[in-house]
Amino acid sequence: MDVLPTVWFIAVAALWIGYLILEGFDLGVGMHMLVSARGSAAEREGQRRVMLNTIGPVWDGNEVWLLVAGAGIFAAFPLWYASLFSALYIPLTLVLVGLIFRAVAIEYRGKHPGARWGRFWDWAIGLGSFVVAFGIGAGLALTTTGLPIDANGDRVGGPFAWLTWQAVLGGLAVVGFALVHSAAFLALKTTGPVRERMGAFVTKAAPVALLPIVAWVLLIQFTTGNVASWLLVVGAVVAIVLGYVAALRRREGRAFLGIAVFVALGAAAIFTAVYPVVLPSSLDPAFSLTVSREMAATGAAVYAGNSDYTLGVMTVVTAVALPVVLVYQVWSYWVFRKRLGAENLPAVHDIVPAVRG
């Protein structure tokens, strides 16, 4: 076994799992802002403000996990990065546009009290969150099920060769998970009508919304699964059952934890099942990208990793920097751990410029 490539395969998998858990709930909050507020216009506005403020202190920190996951692939497995990002140029560009719209909307929504102004940015947040969740899910699904790449790692086919049923399944999987995970988060972090509605949403929607991610996990397991990956699947099943029971009993913290563990173990099962292949080729298994030099030496796949020296330097730097980042992020969540309700928000007001012309 190639130790350093395997270490970085695990690291990249952990970064994607962290992203799904953390960004998953704030993407879902963005979608809930668009579709889940109820009541009069004033009540809907109040509920949307509560939802948005639950992720206000953390959403940009959560997005860092996406950047680091992409950077990790770029530095550790450059051929994987080149093949994946060129083959998925269109969906990843849409993800980037969604991230931009969403970030601008979160910052701009509260700058003016007008209803039309707020509604415009609500659509930007909601649709941006949906596009990001769907695009990331499609990309991850294709990373594990395969893309039409040749021996050089180049895409074969037109610009929409990536648009397969596996891509749609992955997109729906992350969207459905994000909606359920965020509902559990909002039930945990809010008071009043938002808490009640989101608690009910988890129990009613989870059995349907989580079906795509269950199908994705099982598809991979029945294709390339092994003993370790099936054990992780069993753990994921136990976690979601316990989380669902906790949601029925309105124990929001345990429900949120159960859903988070479910996706962590489910995603770990997928990565474990496909290892050591990081990007299967749907044209010929010999064109697949792998982190195993032994597998590449036999001509069964193409080695996608960097040199041992580069991976060694990256390992040292990461071992020093990563704990600091994790401690800071845990601290930020601890500081903003209290529940939030409409009574905690200031009255809507216009922004007064600091310098008048």
PyMOL commands that set and color helices and strands:
alter all, ss='L'
color gray80, all
select helices_A, chain A and resi 3-35+41-55+59-76+78-87+89-111+115-145+165-189+193-209+211-224+227-248+252-274+285-287+293-297+308-335+342-344
alter helices_A, ss='H'
color red, helices_A
select strands_A, chain A and resi 277-279+289-290+302-303
alter strands_A, ss='S'
color yellow, strands_A
deselect
rebuild
show_as cartoon
